Amino acid sequence: MDNQIVEGREAEAGITALLSRPEVAYLHARNVLAGCYMFTVTRP
């Protein structure tokens, strides 16, 4: 398990970097300030 905090305009690069790792199947996106789950990102 890993995590990465990125600003909105850097989100696409962060998603791409994490999904480029073969051991990563999906990502859970969270709102850091509110502390809540927002959505899941999966491979195409």
Secondary structure as UniProt FT lines:
FT   HELIX           8..10
FT   HELIX           11..19
FT   TURN            22..23
FT   STRAND          26..31
FT   TURN            32..35
FT   STRAND          36..42
//
